[in-house]
Amino acid sequence: MKERRWIVLGTDGRYVTLGRASDPSEDEVRGAEEALRAQGLAGWLAIMEGNPYVGAAPRVLEVRPLADPTVQFADAAAAFARAIAGRRAELAG
């Protein structure tokens, strides 16, 4: 079984985990969106399938936008993939 977690994916590919064992509540999602907005950031509620540190590269699945992102989800997902690959290379090196 693949690891699955809820994340907030930023427009630049950074992410934070919202939870693994259960779905985030609407209040948690709203709080995450408010925190993004307060910092002048935006992103998406997404699901990450896979482990960011080992195994096959994780996939991110768009659920919904948060704080009105101005870039496409695909661009943020590509930045996420590059960051994961770079971090794995650092750890391996």
Protein Blocks (a to p, Z undefined) as FASTA:
>chain_A
ZZdddddddfkopacdfbfkbccdfklmmmmmmmmmmnopacdddddedjfkgcjddddd
dfbdehhiabdfklmmmmmmmmmmmmmmmmmZZ
